[in-house]
Amino acid sequence: MGLLDEATTPLGRLVVALAAIHALPGKEIQTLHTSGPDLSRGTLEMRRGLLRHTLYLEELTHQLAADWTAYRRRWPASSNPHLLVSQKSAVDPDHPAVSIGTLRGALPRGLTLSGLRQDRILNEASLSGDPFRLMRLFGITEKTAMHYVTAAHPERTAKLPR
């Protein structure tokens, strides 16, 4: 609670939402493209290797994505295809993705992208206890999903062979 109030920029608020609500890893946040958000449908499409994954945005993340899209118009000459850009990367002719350092700097003090992601997945694991749900919701592997379920519910998995 209150994380979004501590994030002081549209970039910071969107990054917090993507990591803390949708549990996106930093590399995926970094490489989102401008063609990804479809605000009329309330979706955000991302590439995961050769596959595409669609996030269905709830009202808060939808509003934060709309706010960022409006803020990004500060650089109308930018041809950078990445959704998240900094003042420097927006006009760079090489079209780099925004740096992980910039994403970290946009977060409230003391938070990390991986920490927000892990907290979100662990919270979902404690609520549902269903590894298949975690795999579908966050695009994680079976092993990772079981790791989170075991951490959230050690009493359920204590008797499983290892």
Chimera marker file (.cmm) of the C-alpha trace (Angstrom):
<marker_set name="trace">
<marker id="1" x="0.000" y="0.000" z="0.000" r="1" g="1" b="0" radius="0.5"/>
<marker id="2" x="1.212" y="3.484" z="-0.781" r="1" g="1" b="0" radius="0.5"/>
<marker id="3" x="3.893" y="2.455" z="-3.269" r="1" g="1" b="0" radius="0.5"/>
<marker id="4" x="2.289" y="4.403" z="-6.066" r="1" g="1" b="0" radius="0.5"/>
<marker id="5" x="2.149" y="7.498" z="-3.881" r="1" g="1" b="0" radius="0.5"/>
<marker id="6" x="5.912" y="7.202" z="-3.339" r="1" g="1" b="0" radius="0.5"/>
<marker id="7" x="6.645" y="6.888" z="-7.061" r="1" g="1" b="0" radius="0.5"/>
<marker id="8" x="7.032" y="10.465" z="-8.217" r="1" g="1" b="0" radius="0.5"/>
<marker id="9" x="6.876" y="10.145" z="-12.020" r="1" g="1" b="0" radius="0.5"/>
<marker id="10" x="4.542" y="8.547" z="-14.557" r="1" g="1" b="0" radius="0.5"/>
<marker id="11" x="7.403" y="6.188" z="-15.458" r="1" g="1" b="0" radius="0.5"/>
<marker id="12" x="7.868" y="5.185" z="-11.814" r="1" g="1" b="0" radius="0.5"/>
<marker id="13" x="4.159" y="4.567" z="-11.249" r="1" g="1" b="0" radius="0.5"/>
<marker id="14" x="3.839" y="2.395" z="-14.364" r="1" g="1" b="0" radius="0.5"/>
<marker id="15" x="6.982" y="0.428" z="-13.511" r="1" g="1" b="0" radius="0.5"/>
<marker id="16" x="5.687" y="-0.201" z="-9.966" r="1" g="1" b="0" radius="0.5"/>
<marker id="17" x="2.362" y="-1.442" z="-11.356" r="1" g="1" b="0" radius="0.5"/>
<marker id="18" x="3.972" y="-3.720" z="-13.926" r="1" g="1" b="0" radius="0.5"/>
<marker id="19" x="6.317" y="-5.261" z="-11.351" r="1" g="1" b="0" radius="0.5"/>
<marker id="20" x="4.056" y="-5.312" z="-8.270" r="1" g="1" b="0" radius="0.5"/>
<marker id="21" x="0.707" y="-6.143" z="-9.875" r="1" g="1" b="0" radius="0.5"/>
<marker id="22" x="1.611" y="-8.089" z="-13.010" r="1" g="1" b="0" radius="0.5"/>
<marker id="23" x="4.954" y="-9.476" z="-11.729" r="1" g="1" b="0" radius="0.5"/>
<marker id="24" x="6.836" y="-8.620" z="-14.906" r="1" g="1" b="0" radius="0.5"/>
<marker id="25" x="10.605" y="-9.051" z="-14.681" r="1" g="1" b="0" radius="0.5"/>
<marker id="26" x="12.773" y="-6.003" z="-15.311" r="1" g="1" b="0" radius="0.5"/>
<marker id="27" x="13.987" y="-7.261" z="-18.708" r="1" g="1" b="0" radius="0.5"/>
<marker id="28" x="10.404" y="-7.606" z="-19.953" r="1" g="1" b="0" radius="0.5"/>
<marker id="29" x="9.442" y="-4.174" z="-18.668" r="1" g="1" b="0" radius="0.5"/>
<marker id="30" x="12.522" y="-2.770" z="-20.353" r="1" g="1" b="0" radius="0.5"/>
<marker id="31" x="11.707" y="-4.254" z="-23.766" r="1" g="1" b="0" radius="0.5"/>
<marker id="32" x="7.986" y="-3.438" z="-24.027" r="1" g="1" b="0" radius="0.5"/>
<marker id="33" x="7.172" y="-1.820" z="-27.368" r="1" g="1" b="0" radius="0.5"/>
<marker id="34" x="4.911" y="1.096" z="-28.210" r="1" g="1" b="0" radius="0.5"/>
<marker id="35" x="2.763" y="-1.306" z="-30.225" r="1" g="1" b="0" radius="0.5"/>
<marker id="36" x="2.150" y="-3.349" z="-27.047" r="1" g="1" b="0" radius="0.5"/>
<marker id="37" x="-0.525" y="-1.352" z="-25.230" r="1" g="1" b="0" radius="0.5"/>
<marker id="38" x="-4.002" y="-1.366" z="-26.712" r="1" g="1" b="0" radius="0.5"/>
<marker id="39" x="-5.798" y="0.972" z="-24.353" r="1" g="1" b="0" radius="0.5"/>
<marker id="40" x="-9.114" y="0.652" z="-26.174" r="1" g="1" b="0" radius="0.5"/>
<marker id="41" x="-9.099" y="-3.075" z="-25.342" r="1" g="1" b="0" radius="0.5"/>
<marker id="42" x="-7.321" y="-2.727" z="-22.016" r="1" g="1" b="0" radius="0.5"/>
<marker id="43" x="-4.479" y="-5.031" z="-22.980" r="1" g="1" b="0" radius="0.5"/>
<marker id="44" x="-0.710" y="-4.971" z="-23.128" r="1" g="1" b="0" radius="0.5"/>
<marker id="45" x="0.975" y="-7.392" z="-25.495" r="1" g="1" b="0" radius="0.5"/>
<marker id="46" x="4.566" y="-8.403" z="-24.923" r="1" g="1" b="0" radius="0.5"/>
<marker id="47" x="7.025" y="-10.731" z="-26.559" r="1" g="1" b="0" radius="0.5"/>
<marker id="48" x="8.435" y="-13.682" z="-24.669" r="1" g="1" b="0" radius="0.5"/>
<marker id="49" x="10.965" y="-15.186" z="-27.023" r="1" g="1" b="0" radius="0.5"/>
<marker id="50" x="9.034" y="-16.207" z="-30.111" r="1" g="1" b="0" radius="0.5"/>
<marker id="51" x="5.744" y="-16.181" z="-28.219" r="1" g="1" b="0" radius="0.5"/>
<marker id="52" x="3.449" y="-13.290" z="-27.418" r="1" g="1" b="0" radius="0.5"/>
<marker id="53" x="1.788" y="-12.873" z="-24.052" r="1" g="1" b="0" radius="0.5"/>
<marker id="54" x="-1.198" y="-10.624" z="-23.435" r="1" g="1" b="0" radius="0.5"/>
<marker id="55" x="-1.747" y="-8.880" z="-20.117" r="1" g="1" b="0" radius="0.5"/>
<marker id="56" x="-5.286" y="-7.824" z="-19.377" r="1" g="1" b="0" radius="0.5"/>
<marker id="57" x="-4.996" y="-4.503" z="-17.593" r="1" g="1" b="0" radius="0.5"/>
<marker id="58" x="-7.148" y="-3.779" z="-14.599" r="1" g="1" b="0" radius="0.5"/>
<marker id="59" x="-8.374" y="-0.207" z="-14.133" r="1" g="1" b="0" radius="0.5"/>
<marker id="60" x="-5.342" y="1.067" z="-12.215" r="1" g="1" b="0" radius="0.5"/>
<marker id="61" x="-2.656" y="-0.206" z="-14.602" r="1" g="1" b="0" radius="0.5"/>
<marker id="62" x="-4.800" y="0.871" z="-17.559" r="1" g="1" b="0" radius="0.5"/>
<marker id="63" x="-4.879" y="4.436" z="-16.195" r="1" g="1" b="0" radius="0.5"/>
<marker id="64" x="-1.145" y="4.417" z="-15.459" r="1" g="1" b="0" radius="0.5"/>
<marker id="65" x="-0.409" y="3.190" z="-19.006" r="1" g="1" b="0" radius="0.5"/>
<marker id="66" x="-2.623" y="5.956" z="-20.405" r="1" g="1" b="0" radius="0.5"/>
<marker id="67" x="-0.823" y="8.509" z="-18.204" r="1" g="1" b="0" radius="0.5"/>
<marker id="68" x="2.569" y="7.265" z="-19.417" r="1" g="1" b="0" radius="0.5"/>
<marker id="69" x="1.456" y="7.325" z="-23.060" r="1" g="1" b="0" radius="0.5"/>
<marker id="70" x="0.393" y="10.957" z="-22.649" r="1" g="1" b="0" radius="0.5"/>
<marker id="71" x="3.649" y="11.802" z="-20.854" r="1" g="1" b="0" radius="0.5"/>
<marker id="72" x="5.716" y="10.077" z="-23.574" r="1" g="1" b="0" radius="0.5"/>
<marker id="73" x="4.317" y="12.571" z="-26.093" r="1" g="1" b="0" radius="0.5"/>
<marker id="74" x="6.815" y="15.054" z="-24.636" r="1" g="1" b="0" radius="0.5"/>
<marker id="75" x="9.179" y="13.613" z="-27.241" r="1" g="1" b="0" radius="0.5"/>
<marker id="76" x="7.103" y="13.794" z="-30.435" r="1" g="1" b="0" radius="0.5"/>
<marker id="77" x="10.162" y="13.335" z="-32.651" r="1" g="1" b="0" radius="0.5"/>
<marker id="78" x="11.079" y="10.056" z="-30.928" r="1" g="1" b="0" radius="0.5"/>
<marker id="79" x="11.105" y="7.060" z="-33.218" r="1" g="1" b="0" radius="0.5"/>
<marker id="80" x="12.262" y="4.739" z="-30.437" r="1" g="1" b="0" radius="0.5"/>
<marker id="81" x="9.962" y="1.688" z="-30.602" r="1" g="1" b="0" radius="0.5"/>
<marker id="82" x="10.239" y="0.955" z="-26.877" r="1" g="1" b="0" radius="0.5"/>
<marker id="83" x="7.300" y="1.938" z="-24.704" r="1" g="1" b="0" radius="0.5"/>
<marker id="84" x="9.428" y="3.114" z="-21.809" r="1" g="1" b="0" radius="0.5"/>
<marker id="85" x="12.027" y="5.693" z="-22.680" r="1" g="1" b="0" radius="0.5"/>
<marker id="86" x="14.063" y="8.280" z="-20.858" r="1" g="1" b="0" radius="0.5"/>
<marker id="87" x="14.812" y="11.782" z="-22.007" r="1" g="1" b="0" radius="0.5"/>
<marker id="88" x="18.087" y="10.467" z="-23.444" r="1" g="1" b="0" radius="0.5"/>
<marker id="89" x="16.887" y="7.196" z="-25.029" r="1" g="1" b="0" radius="0.5"/>
<marker id="90" x="13.816" y="8.851" z="-26.583" r="1" g="1" b="0" radius="0.5"/>
<marker id="91" x="15.954" y="10.773" z="-29.053" r="1" g="1" b="0" radius="0.5"/>
<marker id="92" x="18.854" y="8.326" z="-29.443" r="1" g="1" b="0" radius="0.5"/>
<marker id="93" x="19.080" y="7.276" z="-33.119" r="1" g="1" b="0" radius="0.5"/>
<marker id="94" x="20.120" y="3.740" z="-32.095" r="1" g="1" b="0" radius="0.5"/>
<marker id="95" x="16.710" y="3.244" z="-30.375" r="1" g="1" b="0" radius="0.5"/>
<marker id="96" x="18.003" y="1.601" z="-27.198" r="1" g="1" b="0" radius="0.5"/>
<marker id="97" x="15.730" y="0.227" z="-24.518" r="1" g="1" b="0" radius="0.5"/>
<marker id="98" x="15.650" y="2.278" z="-21.339" r="1" g="1" b="0" radius="0.5"/>
<marker id="99" x="18.352" y="1.091" z="-18.963" r="1" g="1" b="0" radius="0.5"/>
<marker id="100" x="17.655" y="-1.069" z="-15.944" r="1" g="1" b="0" radius="0.5"/>
<marker id="101" x="19.305" y="1.691" z="-13.915" r="1" g="1" b="0" radius="0.5"/>
<marker id="102" x="16.677" y="4.164" z="-15.104" r="1" g="1" b="0" radius="0.5"/>
<marker id="103" x="13.909" y="1.737" z="-14.143" r="1" g="1" b="0" radius="0.5"/>
<marker id="104" x="15.487" y="1.200" z="-10.717" r="1" g="1" b="0" radius="0.5"/>
<marker id="105" x="15.849" y="4.941" z="-10.264" r="1" g="1" b="0" radius="0.5"/>
<marker id="106" x="12.147" y="5.426" z="-10.964" r="1" g="1" b="0" radius="0.5"/>
<marker id="107" x="11.199" y="3.115" z="-8.081" r="1" g="1" b="0" radius="0.5"/>
<marker id="108" x="10.586" y="4.374" z="-4.557" r="1" g="1" b="0" radius="0.5"/>
<marker id="109" x="13.653" y="4.200" z="-2.322" r="1" g="1" b="0" radius="0.5"/>
<marker id="110" x="14.504" y="0.738" z="-1.010" r="1" g="1" b="0" radius="0.5"/>
<marker id="111" x="12.493" y="-1.219" z="-3.585" r="1" g="1" b="0" radius="0.5"/>
<marker id="112" x="13.763" y="-3.481" z="-6.341" r="1" g="1" b="0" radius="0.5"/>
<marker id="113" x="12.068" y="-4.810" z="-9.452" r="1" g="1" b="0" radius="0.5"/>
<marker id="114" x="12.828" y="-8.405" z="-8.521" r="1" g="1" b="0" radius="0.5"/>
<marker id="115" x="11.614" y="-7.855" z="-4.955" r="1" g="1" b="0" radius="0.5"/>
<marker id="116" x="8.287" y="-6.445" z="-6.141" r="1" g="1" b="0" radius="0.5"/>
<marker id="117" x="7.880" y="-9.336" z="-8.575" r="1" g="1" b="0" radius="0.5"/>
<marker id="118" x="8.730" y="-11.976" z="-5.982" r="1" g="1" b="0" radius="0.5"/>
<marker id="119" x="6.367" y="-10.447" z="-3.431" r="1" g="1" b="0" radius="0.5"/>
<marker id="120" x="3.532" y="-10.465" z="-5.955" r="1" g="1" b="0" radius="0.5"/>
<marker id="121" x="4.053" y="-14.097" z="-6.962" r="1" g="1" b="0" radius="0.5"/>
<marker id="122" x="4.410" y="-15.186" z="-3.326" r="1" g="1" b="0" radius="0.5"/>
<marker id="123" x="1.222" y="-13.330" z="-2.429" r="1" g="1" b="0" radius="0.5"/>
<marker id="124" x="-0.683" y="-15.088" z="-5.207" r="1" g="1" b="0" radius="0.5"/>
<marker id="125" x="0.808" y="-18.439" z="-4.158" r="1" g="1" b="0" radius="0.5"/>
<marker id="126" x="-0.335" y="-17.902" z="-0.588" r="1" g="1" b="0" radius="0.5"/>
<marker id="127" x="-3.855" y="-17.014" z="-1.734" r="1" g="1" b="0" radius="0.5"/>
<marker id="128" x="-4.384" y="-19.777" z="-4.275" r="1" g="1" b="0" radius="0.5"/>
<marker id="129" x="-1.767" y="-22.452" z="-3.586" r="1" g="1" b="0" radius="0.5"/>
<marker id="130" x="-2.247" y="-23.538" z="-7.201" r="1" g="1" b="0" radius="0.5"/>
<marker id="131" x="0.999" y="-23.851" z="-9.199" r="1" g="1" b="0" radius="0.5"/>
<marker id="132" x="-0.915" y="-24.045" z="-12.498" r="1" g="1" b="0" radius="0.5"/>
<marker id="133" x="-2.557" y="-20.700" z="-11.763" r="1" g="1" b="0" radius="0.5"/>
<marker id="134" x="0.859" y="-19.174" z="-11.081" r="1" g="1" b="0" radius="0.5"/>
<marker id="135" x="2.223" y="-20.607" z="-14.324" r="1" g="1" b="0" radius="0.5"/>
<marker id="136" x="-0.657" y="-19.189" z="-16.370" r="1" g="1" b="0" radius="0.5"/>
<marker id="137" x="-0.837" y="-15.859" z="-14.595" r="1" g="1" b="0" radius="0.5"/>
<marker id="138" x="2.854" y="-15.014" z="-14.508" r="1" g="1" b="0" radius="0.5"/>
<marker id="139" x="4.360" y="-17.160" z="-17.267" r="1" g="1" b="0" radius="0.5"/>
<marker id="140" x="6.718" y="-18.951" z="-14.882" r="1" g="1" b="0" radius="0.5"/>
<marker id="141" x="7.998" y="-22.521" z="-15.114" r="1" g="1" b="0" radius="0.5"/>
<marker id="142" x="6.621" y="-25.475" z="-13.178" r="1" g="1" b="0" radius="0.5"/>
<marker id="143" x="9.712" y="-25.579" z="-10.969" r="1" g="1" b="0" radius="0.5"/>
<marker id="144" x="9.419" y="-21.889" z="-10.110" r="1" g="1" b="0" radius="0.5"/>
<marker id="145" x="5.691" y="-22.184" z="-9.414" r="1" g="1" b="0" radius="0.5"/>
<marker id="146" x="6.308" y="-25.120" z="-7.067" r="1" g="1" b="0" radius="0.5"/>
<marker id="147" x="9.056" y="-23.144" z="-5.326" r="1" g="1" b="0" radius="0.5"/>
<marker id="148" x="6.561" y="-20.354" z="-4.541" r="1" g="1" b="0" radius="0.5"/>
<marker id="149" x="3.790" y="-22.751" z="-3.480" r="1" g="1" b="0" radius="0.5"/>
<marker id="150" x="6.246" y="-24.554" z="-1.188" r="1" g="1" b="0" radius="0.5"/>
<marker id="151" x="7.355" y="-21.255" z="0.335" r="1" g="1" b="0" radius="0.5"/>
<marker id="152" x="3.753" y="-20.116" z="0.843" r="1" g="1" b="0" radius="0.5"/>
<marker id="153" x="2.394" y="-23.464" z="2.068" r="1" g="1" b="0" radius="0.5"/>
<marker id="154" x="5.203" y="-25.568" z="3.532" r="1" g="1" b="0" radius="0.5"/>
<marker id="155" x="2.690" y="-27.752" z="5.350" r="1" g="1" b="0" radius="0.5"/>
<marker id="156" x="1.215" y="-28.960" z="2.038" r="1" g="1" b="0" radius="0.5"/>
<marker id="157" x="4.480" y="-30.002" z="0.483" r="1" g="1" b="0" radius="0.5"/>
<marker id="158" x="6.513" y="-31.189" z="3.484" r="1" g="1" b="0" radius="0.5"/>
<marker id="159" x="5.793" y="-34.844" z="2.742" r="1" g="1" b="0" radius="0.5"/>
<marker id="160" x="6.555" y="-34.727" z="-0.986" r="1" g="1" b="0" radius="0.5"/>
<marker id="161" x="9.620" y="-36.692" z="-2.122" r="1" g="1" b="0" radius="0.5"/>
<marker id="162" x="12.567" y="-34.533" z="-3.172" r="1" g="1" b="0" radius="0.5"/>
<link id1="1" id2="2" r="1" g="1" b="0" radius="0.2"/>
<link id1="2" id2="3" r="1" g="1" b="0" radius="0.2"/>
<link id1="3" id2="4" r="1" g="1" b="0" radius="0.2"/>
<link id1="4" id2="5" r="1" g="1" b="0" radius="0.2"/>
<link id1="5" id2="6" r="1" g="1" b="0" radius="0.2"/>
<link id1="6" id2="7" r="1" g="1" b="0" radius="0.2"/>
<link id1="7" id2="8" r="1" g="1" b="0" radius="0.2"/>
<link id1="8" id2="9" r="1" g="1" b="0" radius="0.2"/>
<link id1="9" id2="10" r="1" g="1" b="0" radius="0.2"/>
<link id1="10" id2="11" r="1" g="1" b="0" radius="0.2"/>
<link id1="11" id2="12" r="1" g="1" b="0" radius="0.2"/>
<link id1="12" id2="13" r="1" g="1" b="0" radius="0.2"/>
<link id1="13" id2="14" r="1" g="1" b="0" radius="0.2"/>
<link id1="14" id2="15" r="1" g="1" b="0" radius="0.2"/>
<link id1="15" id2="16" r="1" g="1" b="0" radius="0.2"/>
<link id1="16" id2="17" r="1" g="1" b="0" radius="0.2"/>
<link id1="17" id2="18" r="1" g="1" b="0" radius="0.2"/>
<link id1="18" id2="19" r="1" g="1" b="0" radius="0.2"/>
<link id1="19" id2="20" r="1" g="1" b="0" radius="0.2"/>
<link id1="20" id2="21" r="1" g="1" b="0" radius="0.2"/>
<link id1="21" id2="22" r="1" g="1" b="0" radius="0.2"/>
<link id1="22" id2="23" r="1" g="1" b="0" radius="0.2"/>
<link id1="23" id2="24" r="1" g="1" b="0" radius="0.2"/>
<link id1="24" id2="25" r="1" g="1" b="0" radius="0.2"/>
<link id1="25" id2="26" r="1" g="1" b="0" radius="0.2"/>
<link id1="26" id2="27" r="1" g="1" b="0" radius="0.2"/>
<link id1="27" id2="28" r="1" g="1" b="0" radius="0.2"/>
<link id1="28" id2="29" r="1" g="1" b="0" radius="0.2"/>
<link id1="29" id2="30" r="1" g="1" b="0" radius="0.2"/>
<link id1="30" id2="31" r="1" g="1" b="0" radius="0.2"/>
<link id1="31" id2="32" r="1" g="1" b="0" radius="0.2"/>
<link id1="32" id2="33" r="1" g="1" b="0" radius="0.2"/>
<link id1="33" id2="34" r="1" g="1" b="0" radius="0.2"/>
<link id1="34" id2="35" r="1" g="1" b="0" radius="0.2"/>
<link id1="35" id2="36" r="1" g="1" b="0" radius="0.2"/>
<link id1="36" id2="37" r="1" g="1" b="0" radius="0.2"/>
<link id1="37" id2="38" r="1" g="1" b="0" radius="0.2"/>
<link id1="38" id2="39" r="1" g="1" b="0" radius="0.2"/>
<link id1="39" id2="40" r="1" g="1" b="0" radius="0.2"/>
<link id1="40" id2="41" r="1" g="1" b="0" radius="0.2"/>
<link id1="41" id2="42" r="1" g="1" b="0" radius="0.2"/>
<link id1="42" id2="43" r="1" g="1" b="0" radius="0.2"/>
<link id1="43" id2="44" r="1" g="1" b="0" radius="0.2"/>
<link id1="44" id2="45" r="1" g="1" b="0" radius="0.2"/>
<link id1="45" id2="46" r="1" g="1" b="0" radius="0.2"/>
<link id1="46" id2="47" r="1" g="1" b="0" radius="0.2"/>
<link id1="47" id2="48" r="1" g="1" b="0" radius="0.2"/>
<link id1="48" id2="49" r="1" g="1" b="0" radius="0.2"/>
<link id1="49" id2="50" r="1" g="1" b="0" radius="0.2"/>
<link id1="50" id2="51" r="1" g="1" b="0" radius="0.2"/>
<link id1="51" id2="52" r="1" g="1" b="0" radius="0.2"/>
<link id1="52" id2="53" r="1" g="1" b="0" radius="0.2"/>
<link id1="53" id2="54" r="1" g="1" b="0" radius="0.2"/>
<link id1="54" id2="55" r="1" g="1" b="0" radius="0.2"/>
<link id1="55" id2="56" r="1" g="1" b="0" radius="0.2"/>
<link id1="56" id2="57" r="1" g="1" b="0" radius="0.2"/>
<link id1="57" id2="58" r="1" g="1" b="0" radius="0.2"/>
<link id1="58" id2="59" r="1" g="1" b="0" radius="0.2"/>
<link id1="59" id2="60" r="1" g="1" b="0" radius="0.2"/>
<link id1="60" id2="61" r="1" g="1" b="0" radius="0.2"/>
<link id1="61" id2="62" r="1" g="1" b="0" radius="0.2"/>
<link id1="62" id2="63" r="1" g="1" b="0" radius="0.2"/>
<link id1="63" id2="64" r="1" g="1" b="0" radius="0.2"/>
<link id1="64" id2="65" r="1" g="1" b="0" radius="0.2"/>
<link id1="65" id2="66" r="1" g="1" b="0" radius="0.2"/>
<link id1="66" id2="67" r="1" g="1" b="0" radius="0.2"/>
<link id1="67" id2="68" r="1" g="1" b="0" radius="0.2"/>
<link id1="68" id2="69" r="1" g="1" b="0" radius="0.2"/>
<link id1="69" id2="70" r="1" g="1" b="0" radius="0.2"/>
<link id1="70" id2="71" r="1" g="1" b="0" radius="0.2"/>
<link id1="71" id2="72" r="1" g="1" b="0" radius="0.2"/>
<link id1="72" id2="73" r="1" g="1" b="0" radius="0.2"/>
<link id1="73" id2="74" r="1" g="1" b="0" radius="0.2"/>
<link id1="74" id2="75" r="1" g="1" b="0" radius="0.2"/>
<link id1="75" id2="76" r="1" g="1" b="0" radius="0.2"/>
<link id1="76" id2="77" r="1" g="1" b="0" radius="0.2"/>
<link id1="77" id2="78" r="1" g="1" b="0" radius="0.2"/>
<link id1="78" id2="79" r="1" g="1" b="0" radius="0.2"/>
<link id1="79" id2="80" r="1" g="1" b="0" radius="0.2"/>
<link id1="80" id2="81" r="1" g="1" b="0" radius="0.2"/>
<link id1="81" id2="82" r="1" g="1" b="0" radius="0.2"/>
<link id1="82" id2="83" r="1" g="1" b="0" radius="0.2"/>
<link id1="83" id2="84" r="1" g="1" b="0" radius="0.2"/>
<link id1="84" id2="85" r="1" g="1" b="0" radius="0.2"/>
<link id1="85" id2="86" r="1" g="1" b="0" radius="0.2"/>
<link id1="86" id2="87" r="1" g="1" b="0" radius="0.2"/>
<link id1="87" id2="88" r="1" g="1" b="0" radius="0.2"/>
<link id1="88" id2="89" r="1" g="1" b="0" radius="0.2"/>
<link id1="89" id2="90" r="1" g="1" b="0" radius="0.2"/>
<link id1="90" id2="91" r="1" g="1" b="0" radius="0.2"/>
<link id1="91" id2="92" r="1" g="1" b="0" radius="0.2"/>
<link id1="92" id2="93" r="1" g="1" b="0" radius="0.2"/>
<link id1="93" id2="94" r="1" g="1" b="0" radius="0.2"/>
<link id1="94" id2="95" r="1" g="1" b="0" radius="0.2"/>
<link id1="95" id2="96" r="1" g="1" b="0" radius="0.2"/>
<link id1="96" id2="97" r="1" g="1" b="0" radius="0.2"/>
<link id1="97" id2="98" r="1" g="1" b="0" radius="0.2"/>
<link id1="98" id2="99" r="1" g="1" b="0" radius="0.2"/>
<link id1="99" id2="100" r="1" g="1" b="0" radius="0.2"/>
<link id1="100" id2="101" r="1" g="1" b="0" radius="0.2"/>
<link id1="101" id2="102" r="1" g="1" b="0" radius="0.2"/>
<link id1="102" id2="103" r="1" g="1" b="0" radius="0.2"/>
<link id1="103" id2="104" r="1" g="1" b="0" radius="0.2"/>
<link id1="104" id2="105" r="1" g="1" b="0" radius="0.2"/>
<link id1="105" id2="106" r="1" g="1" b="0" radius="0.2"/>
<link id1="106" id2="107" r="1" g="1" b="0" radius="0.2"/>
<link id1="107" id2="108" r="1" g="1" b="0" radius="0.2"/>
<link id1="108" id2="109" r="1" g="1" b="0" radius="0.2"/>
<link id1="109" id2="110" r="1" g="1" b="0" radius="0.2"/>
<link id1="110" id2="111" r="1" g="1" b="0" radius="0.2"/>
<link id1="111" id2="112" r="1" g="1" b="0" radius="0.2"/>
<link id1="112" id2="113" r="1" g="1" b="0" radius="0.2"/>
<link id1="113" id2="114" r="1" g="1" b="0" radius="0.2"/>
<link id1="114" id2="115" r="1" g="1" b="0" radius="0.2"/>
<link id1="115" id2="116" r="1" g="1" b="0" radius="0.2"/>
<link id1="116" id2="117" r="1" g="1" b="0" radius="0.2"/>
<link id1="117" id2="118" r="1" g="1" b="0" radius="0.2"/>
<link id1="118" id2="119" r="1" g="1" b="0" radius="0.2"/>
<link id1="119" id2="120" r="1" g="1" b="0" radius="0.2"/>
<link id1="120" id2="121" r="1" g="1" b="0" radius="0.2"/>
<link id1="121" id2="122" r="1" g="1" b="0" radius="0.2"/>
<link id1="122" id2="123" r="1" g="1" b="0" radius="0.2"/>
<link id1="123" id2="124" r="1" g="1" b="0" radius="0.2"/>
<link id1="124" id2="125" r="1" g="1" b="0" radius="0.2"/>
<link id1="125" id2="126" r="1" g="1" b="0" radius="0.2"/>
<link id1="126" id2="127" r="1" g="1" b="0" radius="0.2"/>
<link id1="127" id2="128" r="1" g="1" b="0" radius="0.2"/>
<link id1="128" id2="129" r="1" g="1" b="0" radius="0.2"/>
<link id1="129" id2="130" r="1" g="1" b="0" radius="0.2"/>
<link id1="130" id2="131" r="1" g="1" b="0" radius="0.2"/>
<link id1="131" id2="132" r="1" g="1" b="0" radius="0.2"/>
<link id1="132" id2="133" r="1" g="1" b="0" radius="0.2"/>
<link id1="133" id2="134" r="1" g="1" b="0" radius="0.2"/>
<link id1="134" id2="135" r="1" g="1" b="0" radius="0.2"/>
<link id1="135" id2="136" r="1" g="1" b="0" radius="0.2"/>
<link id1="136" id2="137" r="1" g="1" b="0" radius="0.2"/>
<link id1="137" id2="138" r="1" g="1" b="0" radius="0.2"/>
<link id1="138" id2="139" r="1" g="1" b="0" radius="0.2"/>
<link id1="139" id2="140" r="1" g="1" b="0" radius="0.2"/>
<link id1="140" id2="141" r="1" g="1" b="0" radius="0.2"/>
<link id1="141" id2="142" r="1" g="1" b="0" radius="0.2"/>
<link id1="142" id2="143" r="1" g="1" b="0" radius="0.2"/>
<link id1="143" id2="144" r="1" g="1" b="0" radius="0.2"/>
<link id1="144" id2="145" r="1" g="1" b="0" radius="0.2"/>
<link id1="145" id2="146" r="1" g="1" b="0" radius="0.2"/>
<link id1="146" id2="147" r="1" g="1" b="0" radius="0.2"/>
<link id1="147" id2="148" r="1" g="1" b="0" radius="0.2"/>
<link id1="148" id2="149" r="1" g="1" b="0" radius="0.2"/>
<link id1="149" id2="150" r="1" g="1" b="0" radius="0.2"/>
<link id1="150" id2="151" r="1" g="1" b="0" radius="0.2"/>
<link id1="151" id2="152" r="1" g="1" b="0" radius="0.2"/>
<link id1="152" id2="153" r="1" g="1" b="0" radius="0.2"/>
<link id1="153" id2="154" r="1" g="1" b="0" radius="0.2"/>
<link id1="154" id2="155" r="1" g="1" b="0" radius="0.2"/>
<link id1="155" id2="156" r="1" g="1" b="0" radius="0.2"/>
<link id1="156" id2="157" r="1" g="1" b="0" radius="0.2"/>
<link id1="157" id2="158" r="1" g="1" b="0" radius="0.2"/>
<link id1="158" id2="159" r="1" g="1" b="0" radius="0.2"/>
<link id1="159" id2="160" r="1" g="1" b="0" radius="0.2"/>
<link id1="160" id2="161" r="1" g="1" b="0" radius="0.2"/>
<link id1="161" id2="162" r="1" g="1" b="0" radius="0.2"/>
</marker_set>
